[in-house]
């Protein structure tokens, strides 16, 4: 078991996506970002249990291994979603066209 996660998006970047997505009511990228942050917490917790010499180290290793796999898949998913939606990957801002589409949808619902 590797004791590190491979991370493509930093926590700060995930929080930026969360903020940007929620401002423009685009919950899907925010949901994926939130799950990535939770997976990182779960992984860190398991590493902590392993380092403390828990009696059931194999349980924590198993959870950490599954978390690593889930994290890698969710980061890949987020990357693909941001590309599909046309986000600016340097600033992690939603494309203007998608913002306008969301605003139009909100106005039609009122």
C-alpha positions as CSV (number, residue, x, y, z in Angstrom):
1,X,0.0,0.0,0.0
2,X,1.3,3.4,-0.9
3,X,0.9,5.9,2.0
4,X,0.0,8.8,-0.3
5,X,-2.8,9.7,-2.6
6,X,-2.1,10.9,-6.1
7,X,-3.6,14.3,-6.2
8,X,-4.3,16.2,-9.4
9,X,-6.5,19.0,-7.9
10,X,-5.4,20.6,-4.6
11,X,-7.8,21.2,-1.8
12,X,-7.7,24.9,-2.6
13,X,-8.6,24.2,-6.2
14,X,-11.5,21.9,-5.1
15,X,-12.8,24.6,-2.8
16,X,-12.6,27.1,-5.8
17,X,-14.7,24.7,-7.9
18,X,-17.2,24.3,-5.1
19,X,-17.5,28.1,-4.7
20,X,-17.7,28.8,-8.4
21,X,-20.2,26.0,-9.1
22,X,-22.5,26.9,-6.2
23,X,-22.5,30.6,-7.1
24,X,-23.8,29.6,-10.6
25,X,-26.0,26.8,-9.3
26,X,-24.1,24.1,-11.1
27,X,-24.0,21.4,-8.4
28,X,-22.5,18.5,-10.3
29,X,-18.8,19.7,-10.3
30,X,-19.3,20.9,-6.7
31,X,-20.6,17.4,-5.6
32,X,-17.6,15.7,-7.1
33,X,-15.2,18.2,-5.5
34,X,-16.9,17.7,-2.1
35,X,-16.6,13.9,-2.4
36,X,-12.9,14.2,-3.2
37,X,-12.4,16.3,-0.1
38,X,-14.2,13.7,2.0
39,X,-12.2,10.9,0.4
40,X,-9.0,12.7,1.4
41,X,-10.2,13.0,5.0
42,X,-11.0,9.3,5.0
43,X,-7.6,8.4,3.6
44,X,-5.8,10.5,6.2
45,X,-7.8,9.0,9.0
46,X,-6.9,5.5,7.9
47,X,-3.2,6.5,7.6
48,X,-3.4,7.8,11.1
49,X,-4.9,4.6,12.4
50,X,-2.1,2.6,10.6
51,X,0.6,4.8,12.0
52,X,-0.7,4.4,15.5
53,X,-0.3,0.7,15.2
54,X,-4.0,-0.3,15.4
55,X,-4.6,-3.9,16.3
56,X,-6.4,-4.3,13.0
57,X,-4.0,-2.7,10.6
58,X,-5.3,-4.8,7.7
59,X,-8.7,-3.2,8.1
60,X,-7.3,0.3,7.8
61,X,-5.1,-0.8,4.9
62,X,-8.1,-2.2,3.1
63,X,-10.1,1.0,3.6
64,X,-7.1,3.1,2.5
65,X,-6.6,1.0,-0.6
66,X,-10.2,1.3,-1.7
67,X,-10.2,5.0,-0.9
68,X,-7.2,5.5,-3.1
69,X,-9.0,3.8,-6.0
70,X,-12.2,5.8,-5.5
71,X,-10.2,9.0,-5.2
72,X,-8.4,8.4,-8.5
73,X,-11.6,7.6,-10.3
74,X,-13.4,10.7,-8.9
75,X,-10.5,13.0,-9.9
76,X,-10.6,11.6,-13.4
77,X,-14.4,12.2,-13.4
78,X,-14.0,15.8,-12.2
79,X,-11.3,16.4,-14.9
80,X,-13.6,15.1,-17.6
81,X,-16.7,17.0,-16.3
82,X,-14.7,20.3,-16.3
83,X,-13.5,19.6,-19.8
84,X,-17.0,18.7,-21.1
85,X,-18.5,21.8,-19.5
86,X,-15.6,24.0,-20.8
87,X,-14.3,25.3,-17.5
88,X,-11.1,27.4,-17.6
89,X,-8.7,25.0,-16.0
90,X,-6.2,27.7,-15.1
91,X,-8.6,29.9,-13.1
92,X,-11.2,27.1,-12.4
93,X,-14.1,29.4,-13.5
94,X,-17.2,28.2,-15.2
95,X,-17.5,29.3,-18.9
96,X,-19.6,32.4,-19.5
97,X,-22.0,30.5,-21.8
98,X,-22.8,28.0,-19.0
99,X,-23.3,30.9,-16.6
100,X,-25.8,32.5,-18.9
101,X,-27.6,29.2,-19.5
102,X,-28.0,28.7,-15.7
103,X,-29.2,32.3,-15.3
104,X,-31.8,31.8,-18.1
105,X,-33.0,28.6,-16.5
106,X,-33.4,30.4,-13.1
107,X,-35.3,33.2,-14.7
108,X,-37.7,30.8,-16.5
109,X,-38.4,29.0,-13.2
110,X,-39.6,32.2,-11.6
